[in-house]
Amino acid sequence: MFLEDEYVSLNMRFDQIYGHRSQINAFQESITLGRVPHAQLFVGPEGVGMLWVAIAFMRSVFCQDSDSSACDLKFDRLTHADLHFVFPVAANAKVKSKPNSALFLGDWRIFVEKNPAGTLFDWYQQIEVENKQGQIGVLDAEEITKKLSLKSYEGGWKGVIVWQADKLNDAAANKLLKLVEEPPEKTLLMFISNHEDRVLETLRSRCQLINFSLLTDADIYKALVANGASQEQAKILSLHSNGQLSRAMHVMNSDDVPFEEWFVSWVRTAFKAKQNKGSVVELLNWSQKIAQVGRETQKQFLLFSIDLFRQALLIQYDLDELSTYKPQNSFDLKRFAKYVHNGNIQLIISELESACIHIERNGNAKMIFSDLSLKLTRQIHKAPILAP
């Protein structure tokens, strides 16, 4: 637990959120009219701040009927007694058995403070469980059901934010389903997911669906400046964030995983392998190195690689103005783009996506990356398809 002087301070209010104005306007109208849906499902891309919006929504509802200053202070610290959070967890060095959200609340507050638009990848790094697949289990569902069935501590609203709702296992989802169908008075249930199709269908159908989209460059620019970036830095980062605030903040904080370094080493070795058979050994060694990092890191690297190949394709066909990636080191993206074209891009992307699926399904990482590397050596040398 946090000590008093360790509490985070988060000013998550509707007027301090960047983007999503149409959704926020609809929320404010529903609160004003007293027509607040008891169960909502937020769906959208990762890294766009849906959690931020959910907390601001809870604040607006909870604090309208109480001492506003005291209520706001509790929300700033994420310590309101009637606001609960559920999120994916797994056993780690500190929590060795029966992991549940309550045991990770200290880490959760730090995570939200560092980046309210943080992704599942960021969260797994925070609690150091990258080699495991986190889930929301029945222990969390039972605890939330118990808490929400009681009278609220503050005498007003009570509620729960279920972050990454697609990570609910079947037992937990079914237990929460009963709560969604018959909620106690003045109870809010908010589910957040980047994968609508993975949320239990019976649960999904009983929630009001709210769709979110990527952020604009202007919104990300404002958010970065507010978080300490210079105007010039914010301008550059916003242009290359792909609509995701989390991506821009990663770069700004300079604590990202060296994906570009891994990528450059990989493609250069794959390119040499056709002429130098000894490079095959280097590729296998590279695969062994990547196999040793967490699965979420592996997945994010594959997604990074997909994006970089697509960026290179834009440059190949003289669409440089649409390419948003700027190499961080000496990587010459334009030179690399000469080897990415209509003759190989579809197969390369397909293999990367397939590898990503196998990683998600707990496949053997060394075998997956070794196979992918050998396939890349064949595809990278293919000639483009000439127009008839």
C-alpha positions, -999 to +999 in steps of 0.1 A: +000+000+000+010+036-005+021+058+024+004+092+027+032+110+010+034+085-018-001+090-031-003+099-068-021+130-079-042+127-110-063+155-123-086+134-145-115+155-154-134+158-187-120+193-194-084+179-190-088+150-215-074+154-250-096+143-278-128+122-277-150+153-275-181+137-290-181+109-264-174+133-236-202+156-247-226+127-247-215+116-212-220+151-198-254+153-213-264+119-199-252+130-164-271+163-166-303+145-176-299+118-150-298+090-176-265+074-168-263+038-183-253+014-155-232-008-178-209+005-206-183-011-228-156+012-241-140-002-273-111+013-293-074+012-302-049+009-274-030+039-262-058+065-268-068+071-231-101+052-227-091+046-190-086+083-186-121+090-199-136+062-177-121+077-145-133+112-155-168+098-161-169+081-127-156+114-111-184+134-127-211+110-115-197+104-080-188+139-071-220+156-083-239+146-051-212+150-025-186+174-011-169+181-044-135+191-030-132+160-008-145+137-036-121+153-061-092+148-038-100+111-035-103+107-072-070+126-077-054+099-055-074+070-069-084+062-033-122+068-034-137+040-013-165+033-037-143+033-069-129-001-077-105-013-104-101-048-120-073-055-144-053-085-158-027-099-133-004-129-130+019-143-103+052-125-101+082-123-077+061-106-051+027-122-055+034-159-059-001-174-057-037-164-062-030-131-079-059-106-080-062-069-086-063-059-049-027-072-045-015-049-073-032-016-064+001+001-056+015-008-090-017+002-106-016+037-092+020+041-104+010+028-138-019+052-142+002+081-130+030+074-154+007+072-185-031+072-182-031+061-219-008+031-211-012-002-229-014-038-217+023-041-227+031-012-203+012-028-175+029-062-178+062-044-177+051-026-146+043-058-127+071-078-144+050-107-158+058-104-195+065-141-199+030-149-186-005-142-200-024-121-174-060-127-169-089-114-148-100-144-127-130-154-106-114-141-074-117-105-088-153-111-099-163-125-065-147-096-047-163-069-069-197-086-067-194-086-029-183-049-027-209-036-051-237-055-033-230-036-001-242-001+006-217+025-007-191+037+018-196+074+009-234+070+008-236+078-030-226+060-061-203+030-063-187+014-093-160-006-110-138-001-140-128-034-156-097-026-177-089-050-206-123-068-202-113-093-229-090-108-204-119-119-182-119-157-180-152-174-186-160-180-149-153-144-140-172-130-170-203-151-162-202-140-125-200-104-135-228-110-160-253-115-132-242-081-117-247-064-151-282-079-154-293-070-119-272-041-107-278-026-072-291+010-071-266+037-080-240+012-094-218+018-124-199-009-143-175+002-170-156-022-192-127-012-214-113-034-242-092-030-273-107-063-287-145-062-287-148-096-304-129-112-275-154-100-248-180-126-238-209-120-262-236-122-235-217-096-215-211-074-245-247-074-255-259-061-221-236-031-221-240+002-239-212+002-265-191+033-268-166+034-297-133+054-295-109+062-323-073+072-327-064+107-314-056+136-338-020+150-340-033+182-325-047+164-294-015+145-289+005+177-293-015+194-265-012+163-242+026+161-247+031+199-240+009+195-208+032+166-197+064+186-201+074+183-237+088+213-256+066+226-284+091+214-310+094+180-294+057+176-291+052+186-328+076+159-340+063+132-316+026+139-324+033+135-361+048+100-356+025+087-329+000+070-352-028+084-331-016+068-299-007+090-270+010+061-253+035+057-282+044+094-281+049+093-243+071+063-246+095+081-269+093+113-249+103+095-217+131+077-235+125+044-218+112+024-247+125-011-257+152-008-285+129-022-312+147-003-340+180-018-329+166-053-330+149-047-363+180-033-380+202-062-368+175-087-379+170-075-415+207-068-421+215-104-411+186-118-431+198-099-461+233-113-458+222-149-453+216-156-489+252-150-498+268-159-465+256-191-450+274-182-417+248-155-413+222-182-408+239-189-375+237-152-366+200-153-374+194-183-350+214-165-323+193-134-328+162-155-325+175-170-293+181-135-279+146-123-287+131-156-273+145-146-239+125-114-235+089-113-224+061-124-246+044-090-246+077-075-257+080-101-285+045-092-296+051-055-296+083-060-316+064-079-342+038-051-344+066-026-346+081-046-375+048-047-394+045-010-391+081-004-403+076-026-433+045-007-442+063+026-437+090+014-461+065+005-487+051+040-487+086+053-494+092+027-521+062+041-540+071+078-535+046+084-508+071+098-484+047+124-471+025+096-457+054+079-439+055+090-402+084+070-388+117+087-382+147+065-375+162+071-340+198+061-350+217+056-382+191+033-399+186+045-435+149+038-440+149+051-476+177+026-485+159-002-468+127+007-487+142-004-520+138-040-508+101-037-498+076-038-527+046-055-542+065-087-547+071-095-511+052-071-488+021-092-486+039-124-477+062-106-451+032-090-433+014-123-434+043-141-417+047-114-391+010-115-382+011-153-381+041-152-357+023-127-335-007-150-332+016-180-323+033-159-296-001-149-282-009-186-280+022-194-260+041-210-289+078-218-286+094-183-292+127-196-304+111-218-330+087-190-340+114-164-345+139-189-361+113-199-387+103-163-393+139-152-398+146-180-424+114-170-443+125-133-442+158-142-459+138-156-489+113-128-491+137-099-487+155-108-520+124-113-541+120-091-572+091-067-575+061-077-597+063-056-629+031-042-645+021-059-677 
